[in-house]
Amino acid sequence: MTPLTHPPRQGSLWALAWPMMLSNLSLPALTLVDAAVLGHLPEPQHLAAVVLGSTLFSFFYWGFGFLRMGTTGQVAQLLGAASGEEPEVTGQALRKLLGQGLGVALVATAGCWVLGPFLIPEALGWLNGLGEVAEEGERYALIRLFSAPAVLATYVMVGTLIGLGETRRVLALTLLTQILNIGFDLFFVLGLGMAGPGVALGTALAEALGALFAAAQLQPALKRWPGKVPWQALRRGYGAFLRVNGDLFLRTLVLLLSLSVFTAQGAGLGTTVVAANALLMNLFMAVSYGLDGIAHGCETLVGQALGRRDLREARGWVWLALKLAVGGAAASSAVFWAFGPELIALLTDIDPVATTAEGALPWLIALPLLAAGAFVFDGVFIGSTQSAVLRNTMLASALLIYAPALLTLQAHGNAGLWSALALFFLARSITLAWVYGRGGLALPSP
């Protein structure tokens, strides 16, 4: 058997994964800082308004995550194919892809600015925002809306950096944005007394400066591939780009709706259940950020291998990513099993909430292992730009497994709700693994 030109090594995967893990784990700090600053003001409606507004924008911007995912796989494949081409050819292709992504982000921004003022009040109503809380939440959201071009453009630029394997630059970008957000929060809220609107303004400014820093990071990242922006070519060739991103948008939308249903169903079981489930989901999200870091590394390395048209190397990276993810998931489950009650006690001292959370703890212990495959194979098929696989498996898992499980297990209360969520993640892992096992990983079209 011919030896691999680029043999997969765990060190190479880890070098890409750990900066993304730290970057992902730092993201909740934005919400925590906002809450900490406003939590020291005498009027509670400021904190409540920002919690509602930030929840709305977390879902809103997450829905545009396809701009990041769709860019990463295509950039990685271009980089993998670069060894057989002149640097100027690759450089021009990279700049065309980046320009197309930024063009789509600009169109999406226009849509956000036109529809946002009408949709924001409705969305706050769905989140049960009332009175002064709803009014301040709306002011917060309208200010945050101004940062849409910065946020969406940053998604494209971050996707480019990940595809190029420049994950440390992404970590630097994330940390800078966090530091700026903290500084602006302290200045506008504690210094100028602007409360909720001050938090929104500070976050929007941090996101805008973060976008400028991302653009600055792209300059040295692209210097190996010189070339000019092909302005004429930017007017055409959007078919494949929009197809990939359209599939990823639908996939992300279904995932968001599925998680929203979990929250809404928990709300129907009472305040105590909602609070307990939120605590457990926060613990699971911490694990998911780590698994996402591995998936990001897998996107880059699988995409580059496929760009070199080396399926054997790509499968080697998949195997390494699976071993690393399953090992991390098993370690997380072991921590939850050994220290679950203690972790819950750190997060709440309300006895009914703690008791309810401990009752659902077995599901939290199982969830990382059930979901590990889904995270890795998401990265695999993003890197291979096989977005239809991600769309179809997400739809199948949600409509054929999750929805029936919710209806069937509804009588079992919170245990039934967690069972349905566990089945949803298991179905995602199994369906993606099934497609991959049947030879679903394909070389890109030449």
N, C-alpha and C positions, 0 to 999 in steps of 0.2 A: 504494500500500500504506500502511495506517495506521501511523504511527510507534509504536514500542513505548513504553509508559508507563514501564517500568523497563528501559532498554536494557542488555544485558549488557556489562560492562566488566571487563577483566582485573584492574584494580586492586581492584575489589570482591571478586573471587574470591580474589586473593592476600591481601587483608586478613583474610579468614576462614581461609585455608589456613596461613599461616606460624605463627600461634600453635599450631595443632594439630601442625604439623611439629615444632616445638621440644618440645611436650608429649610427643609420641610418642617422639622421640629421647632424651628424658630418662628414659624408663621403664626401659631396661636398667641405669640407674645403681643402682636398688634392689638388683639381684642383684650388681652389681660391688662395691657398698659392703659387703654382707654377706660376700662372698668375701674382700675385702681385710681386713676386721676379723678374721675367723676364720682367714685364711691366716697370720696372725702368731701363732697359738696353737701350742704344741708338738705337740698330738695331732691328726693329720690326719682322724680320724673325725668331728670337729665340722664341718669344711668339707664332707666328703662327705655327711653327713646333711642339712645345709642345702641343698646342691645338689639332692639327691633330693627333699626336701620342697618347695623352691621350684619345681622343675620340675613336681611334681604339682599345686601350686596355680596355676601359670601356666595349665596346661591346664584345670584345674577351673573357675577363675573366667572364663577366656576362653570357656568353654562357655556362660556366662550373659551373654555380650556382646549377646545379642538384646535384653536390657532397655534397653541404650543405643541400639542401632540402631532398634528398633521405636518408641521414643519420639521420636527425632529427626525422622523423616519426618512423623509425625502433628502434632507441634508446629509444624514449619515450614509445613505446609499450613494449620493454624489461623491462624498469623501472616499468611500471604499473603492469607487471606480476611478479615482483620480490618478492612480499609479499608471494607468494605461493611456493617459491623456496629457496634453500640454497644460501647465499650471494656469495659463490664461483662459483656456477653455473651461476648466473647472471653476475658476474665479468668476467668469461671466455667468455660468449656470447658477452658482451660489447666489450671486447678486440678483439674478432674475427671480429665483425662488423667494429670496428675502423681500424683494420689491412687490411680488404678488401677494405675499402674506400681509405686508403693510397696507397694500391697497384694499384687501378684504377687511382689514381692521378699520380702515378709514370709513368704508361703507357701513360697517357694523356700528361704528360710532355715530354716524349720521342717523341711523335707525334708533339708536338709544336716545339721542337727544330729541328726536321728534316724538317718540312714543313714551319716553320716560316720565314726563310730567303728567301724563294721563294714567299710566300704569302704576306709578308709585303709590298714590293714595289707595288704589284698589288692593295692591299687595299688602299694604300695612293693615288694611281691614281684614284680610285673610289671616294675618298674624295677630288679630284681636287687639290692635292698637286703638285706644280710645282717648278722647279728650285732649288734654295738654300733651300727653305722651305721643299721641298720633300727630299732633301739630309739630312738635319739635322733631319727631322722627322724620316727618316729611321734609322739614328744612334741612336736616342732616343728609337725607338721601339726595335732595336736589343739588346740594353742594358737592357731594361725592360724585354725582353724575358728570361734573365737569372734568373729572380725571379719567373718563372712559377712554379717550384716545391714548393717554399715557399707559393705562393698564393693558389695553388690547395690543398696542404696539410692543409693549414689554413682553407679552406672551410670545409674539413672533420672534423677537430677538433672543429670548431665553430658549425657545425651541431650537433656534439656530446654534446657540452656544452649546446646548446639550448634544445636538447632532455632531458638532465638531469635537466633542469630548472635552469641552472647556467647562467642566462642572465646578471647578474652584472659582471661576469668574462668576458663576451663578450664585455661589455661596457669598462671595464678596458683595454682590448686588443686593442680596436679601438682607444681609447684616447692615449694610449702609442704609437701606430703606427703613429698617427697624429703628436704628439710632436716630435718623431724622424724624421719624414719627414721634419718638419719645420726646425729643427736644421741642418740636412744634406743639405737642400736647401741653407740655409744661408752660410754654410761652403763651399760647392762646387761652388756655383754660385757667391756669393758676395766675398767670401774669396779667392777662387782659380781661379775665372773668367772662369769657364767651361761652362757657358750658358746652352743650351738644354741638352747636355750629362750629365752635372752636376746634373740637375733635375732628369734625368732618373736614374743615379747612386744613388742619395739620396733616391729616392722612392724605388728602388730595395733593398737597404740596410735596409730601414725601414721595408719593407715587410719580409725580411729574419729574422730580429731580432724579428718582430712580430710573426712569425711562432714559433721561439724558446720560446717566452713568452706564446703562446697558448699551447705548449707542457707542459710547466711548470704549467699552470693553470689546465691541465687535471689531474695531479698527485693528488692534494687534492680533485678534483671533483669525482675521481674514488675510493677514499680510503674506501668508505662505501661498496664497492664490491671488495674484494680482489680476486686475481687470477693471473694466469700466462697467457702469450700470447700463445694461442694454435697453434703453428707453423705448425703442420701437418694439422690442420683443415683449415688453410688459403689457402691451395692448391686446395680446392674444395668448392662447395656450392655457387658459384658466380651467379647462374642462377637468383634467385629472386632479388639479389642486382642489377645486370645489367638490368633486366627487368624494375624495378622501375626507375633506373637512365636513361635508354634509353627513356622511356616515358617522363620523366621530361626534358630531353635534347631537344626532339622534340617540346614539349610545349614551352620551353624557346626560341628556335630558331624561331618558328612562331611568338611569341610575339615581338622579336627583329626585325624581318622582317617587321611586321606590323607598328611598330613605325618608322622604317627607311623609309618605303613608305610614311608615313605622312610627314617626313622631306623632302624627295625628291620631293613630289608633291608640297609642299610649295615653294621649290627652283624654281620650274617651274613658279611660280607666281611672282617672283621678289625678290630682296634683301630685300626690306622693309617688305614684308610678312614673309620671313624667320626670320628676326630679331624679328618681333612682335610675331610670333608664339613661338620662342625660349624663349622669356620673359615669356609668359603665361605658357609654359610647365615647366619652372623652378618653377613657383608658384605652379603648380599642383604637381610637383615632391615633393615639401616640404610637401604637404598634404599626398602624397602616402607613404612617409617615416613613417609618424605617423600611417597610416592604416596598413602598413607592420608590425609595432611593435605589434599591436593587433593581426595580423595574426600569428606572431611568437609565442606569448603566447598561441594562440588557438592550434597551432600545438602540442605544448608540452602537454597541458592539455587534449586535445582530444585523443592524442596518448596514454597517460598514462591511461586514462579511458578505452580505448579499450583494452589495455594490461590487465587490470583487468576484461575484458569481461563485462563491464557495459555500455550498450548502453544508458540507461537513463541518467547516469551522463554525457556521451559524448554530448548528445543532450542539456543538461543543459548548458554546456560550450559554445556550438554553439549559443544558445539564448543570453547568456550574451555578447559574442563577437559581435554579430550582433547589440545589443542595444548600446554598447560602440562605435562601428564603425560608425553606422548611426548618433549617437549623435555628434561624432567628425566631420563627414562629413557635417552635417547640420551647425555646428558652423563655419566650414571653408567656406562654401558657403555664410553664412551670412556676414562673414568678407569681402569676395570678392565683395559681393553686396554693402556693405556699404562703403568700402574703396578701391575698385578696381582701380579707376583712380589715387588715391594717391599712391597706390603701384606701378602702372606702372610708375608714375612720378619719383619715387625713383630709378627705374631701368634704365630709359632713359630720356634724355632731347631733343631727336631728334623728332621733331613734327610729321613727317609722320609715324614714327614707333609707337609713342604713340597713334596716331589717329587710325591706323590699329589695334593695340592691343585692344583699347577700343571698336572697332567695334565687335571684337570676344569675348569680356568679358562675354556676356550671356552664352556662352558655358563653359567657365571656372567656372562660378557660378554653372552650372548644373552638371559638371563632377564629383565632389567628391561624390554626392549622387548617381549618376548612377553607379559609380565604387565601392562603399563601399562593396556591396555584393560579388563582384569578389574577393576582397582582403581577406575577411573573409573565404569564401568557398575554396579559394586556401589553406589557412591554415588548414581547416577542412580535406581536402582530402590529403594534405601532411602528416598530423598527422595520418591519417588512412592508409597511403601508398597505396591509390587507385589512382595510377598515371595514369592509363588508362582513368579515368574520366577527369583528367586535360588535357590530350592529346586530347581526342575526343572533349571536349567542346571548347577548344582553336581552333582546326581545323575547327569546325562547325562555330564558331563565325567569324573567319577570312575569310573563303572561301564562306560561305553562306550569310553572312551579310555585313562584312566590304568591301570585294572586289566589290560586286555588288553596294553597296552604293557609293563607290568612283567613279565608272564608271557612275552611274546614276546622281550623284550630281556634276559632274565635271564642268558643265556649270555655276554653282553658285559660282565659285571661292573659296575664302578662307572660306566663310560661308559653302559651300558644303563640304569642307575638314574637318572642325570641326564637322559638322553634322555626317559625316561618322565615325569619331573617337568616338563621343558620342554614336552612335549606336553600335559600336564595344564593348565598355565597358559595355553598357546596355545588349547586347547579352550575354556577359560573365557572368554577374551577374544572368541573367534569366536562362541560361542553367544550370549553376551550382546549382542554387536554385531548379530548376525543378528536377534534378537528386537527390538532397538531399531530397526533398519533397516526392518523390516516393519511399522512403526507401533505398536510395542509400548508406547511411552510414552503412558499414558492419563490423562485427567483423573479426579480422584477423584469418587466419587458425591456429588451435591449433598445 
